[in-house]
Amino acid sequence: MSKPYDLEERTFLFAKDCRVYIQKLPKTISNIEDGKQLVRSSGSVGANYIEANEKLGDKDFLFRVKIARKEAKESKYWLMLLNEMNAELREISQELIIEADALRKILSTIITKPKP
């Protein structure tokens, strides 16, 4: 499955896929609470990247991209926890963990890329 090149679209799809995954989880207290955290962090990746693109300057851009990267790392954490607790959905959660890590790496590259 090829990923979209447009990072705004890719982060949107990540947030959407996390929500679809959460809907499939059994309704336990831990899944509900961890799922809420995943909803927040996965949506925040794209929201902060969009904010970065509407930057007020280079410092604002870097600040927003760093927040997006932090949220991608947090999403990976919640996905790993849900992955451990829900063996029946491991294939889906592992794909999402890979995508969260890929987004983190892309955002890290944007942060460390030298300015022209």
Beta strands, then each sheet from edge to edge (+ up, - down):
end
